[in-house]
Amino acid sequence: MFDWFHRLMPREEKFFDYFERHAQTLVEGSRALRDLLEPGADIAACAARINKHEDAADDITREVMLAVRRTFITPFDRSDIQDLTASMDDAIDQMKRTAKAVLMFEMTAFEPPMREMAEHIVKAADLTLEMISALRDMKKHSSRLMAMTVKITRLEEASDDIHDAGIKQLFLAHRGADPMAYLVGSEIYGDLEKVTDRFEDVANRVNSIVIEHL
């Protein structure tokens, strides 16, 4: 009975605006992270950019959580809205943690596989924004949405492979001379891998929402 009533009521579109604004912080944050890993980068400035976008994402998250409590008719289940927002927030949070680790360990040079992982993160962020925008009409775009979730999952899997190969190269380069360089480098590899994991979490949330509403 309630489902029938829910379909008749107009949807509250502001949640899609929130989602898209949040996804845009992921796009901007991913570009700042990629720039941070480039040779000759102003690392402190890039980290500050990431922090700025993470702060913006936190503000949007608070707006969403408040709107969920105050809105009578939401576009889909309230818990799904909260979980999707939280998963996007986790992605930008992990970018911030990565930048923080770089600053803490005073890193100034980065391995090529790290930069390759950063490119995958940018691609995942771009796909996430496209995917989130398509949620406005998920029935119309269901096939496209499913395809994008698969692409993000494949980017995460490819990043796992790059991570493993990079860790091995790092070990071979430093095992007999500089174990601290290996430990620090492996920490950054791990943080980058976690960023791609968080994007896969977002894709999985979207996948669940679409399946529920098909």
C-alpha positions in Angstrom: 0.0 0.0 0.0 2.7 2.4 0.9 4.7 1.6 -2.2 1.7 2.6 -4.3 1.4 5.8 -2.4 5.1 6.5 -2.6 5.0 6.2 -6.5 2.1 8.7 -6.7 3.9 11.4 -4.6 6.4 13.7 -6.2 10.0 12.8 -5.6 12.3 15.1 -3.6 14.9 16.0 -6.2 17.3 17.8 -3.8 19.0 14.5 -2.9 20.2 14.0 -6.4 21.7 17.5 -6.3 23.5 16.5 -3.1 24.8 13.3 -4.6 26.2 15.1 -7.7 27.8 17.8 -5.5 29.4 15.1 -3.4 30.6 13.1 -6.5 32.1 16.3 -7.8 34.3 16.6 -4.7 35.6 13.1 -5.6 36.5 14.2 -9.1 38.3 17.3 -7.8 40.0 15.4 -5.0 41.2 12.7 -7.3 42.8 15.2 -9.6 44.5 16.9 -6.7 45.8 13.4 -5.6 47.1 12.7 -9.1 48.9 16.1 -9.2 50.4 15.4 -5.8 52.2 12.4 -7.1 53.6 14.1 -10.2 57.4 14.9 -10.3 58.1 18.4 -9.0 54.6 18.8 -7.5 53.9 21.3 -4.7 52.9 18.5 -2.4 51.7 20.8 0.4 49.4 22.7 -2.0 48.0 19.6 -3.5 47.3 18.2 0.0 45.6 21.4 0.9 43.3 21.1 -2.2 42.4 17.5 -1.1 41.6 18.8 2.4 39.4 21.5 0.9 37.4 19.1 -1.1 37.1 16.7 1.8 35.7 19.5 4.0 33.2 20.3 1.3 32.2 16.6 1.1 31.7 16.6 4.9 29.4 19.7 4.6 27.3 17.9 2.0 27.1 14.8 4.1 25.7 16.8 7.0 23.1 18.3 4.7 22.1 14.9 3.4 21.7 13.4 6.9 19.6 16.4 8.0 17.5 16.3 4.8 16.8 12.5 5.3 15.3 13.3 8.7 13.2 16.2 7.5 11.9 14.9 4.2 8.7 12.9 4.0 9.1 11.4 0.5 12.7 10.4 -0.5 13.7 9.2 -4.0 14.6 5.8 -2.6 15.1 4.1 0.8 16.5 6.4 3.5 19.1 3.8 4.5 20.3 3.6 0.9 20.6 7.4 0.8 22.7 7.3 3.9 24.8 4.4 2.8 25.5 5.9 -0.6 26.5 9.2 0.9 28.7 7.5 3.5 30.5 5.4 0.8 31.3 8.5 -1.2 32.5 10.3 1.9 34.8 7.3 2.7 36.4 7.7 -0.7 37.4 11.4 -0.2 38.4 10.6 3.4 40.8 8.0 2.1 42.3 10.5 -0.4 42.9 12.8 2.6 44.6 10.0 4.5 46.8 9.3 1.6 47.9 12.9 1.3 48.4 13.0 5.1 50.7 10.0 4.9 52.8 11.5 2.2 53.3 14.7 4.3 54.0 12.7 7.4 56.7 10.6 5.8 58.0 13.7 3.9 57.9 11.9 0.6 58.9 13.9 -2.5 59.3 11.2 -5.1 56.9 8.5 -6.2 57.1 5.3 -8.1 55.5 5.1 -11.6 53.0 2.4 -10.4 51.8 4.9 -7.8 51.1 7.4 -10.5 49.4 4.7 -12.5 47.1 3.9 -9.6 46.3 7.6 -9.3 45.2 7.6 -12.9 42.9 4.7 -12.2 41.5 6.7 -9.2 40.7 9.7 -11.5 39.0 7.4 -14.0 36.9 5.9 -11.1 36.0 9.3 -9.9 34.9 10.4 -13.4 32.8 7.3 -13.7 31.3 7.8 -10.3 30.1 11.3 -11.2 28.6 10.0 -14.4 27.0 7.1 -12.5 25.6 9.3 -9.8 24.1 11.7 -12.4 22.4 8.8 -14.1 20.6 7.8 -10.9 18.1 10.6 -11.5 16.4 8.3 -14.0 17.7 4.9 -12.9 15.0 3.0 -14.8 15.9 4.6 -18.1 19.7 4.3 -17.5 19.7 0.9 -15.6 21.8 -0.9 -18.2 24.3 2.0 -18.4 24.5 2.2 -14.6 25.2 -1.5 -14.4 27.9 -1.2 -17.0 29.6 1.7 -15.1 29.6 -0.3 -11.9 31.4 -3.1 -13.7 33.9 -0.6 -15.1 34.7 0.7 -11.6 35.1 -2.8 -10.3 37.5 -3.6 -13.1 39.5 -0.4 -12.3 39.7 -1.6 -8.7 40.9 -5.0 -9.8 43.5 -3.5 -12.2 44.7 -1.3 -9.3 45.1 -4.3 -7.1 47.4 -5.8 -9.8 49.4 -2.6 -10.0 49.7 -2.5 -6.2 51.0 -6.0 -6.0 53.6 -5.5 -8.8 54.7 -2.1 -7.3 55.2 -3.7 -3.8 57.3 -6.4 -5.3 59.4 -3.9 -7.2 59.8 -1.8 -4.1 60.9 -4.8 -2.1 63.5 -5.9 -4.7 64.9 -2.3 -4.9 65.2 -1.8 -1.1 65.4 -5.2 0.6 69.2 -5.0 1.1 69.8 -1.3 1.5 66.9 0.8 2.8 64.1 -1.1 4.5 62.5 2.1 5.7 62.0 3.2 2.1 60.2 -0.1 1.5 58.0 0.4 4.6 57.1 4.0 3.7 56.5 3.1 0.0 54.3 0.1 0.9 52.2 2.4 3.1 51.5 4.7 0.3 50.7 1.8 -2.1 48.3 0.5 0.5 46.6 3.9 0.9 46.1 4.3 -2.8 44.7 0.8 -3.0 42.2 1.7 -0.3 41.0 4.7 -2.4 40.1 2.4 -5.3 38.4 0.0 -2.8 36.2 2.8 -1.6 35.1 3.6 -5.2 34.2 0.0 -5.6 32.0 0.4 -2.4 30.2 3.3 -4.1 29.6 1.2 -7.2 28.3 -1.6 -5.1 25.9 0.7 -3.4 24.6 2.0 -6.7 24.3 -1.5 -8.0 22.1 -2.5 -5.0 19.9 0.6 -5.4 19.3 0.0 -9.1 18.5 -3.7 -8.6 16.1 -2.8 -5.9 14.2 -0.4 -8.1 14.2 -2.3 -11.4 
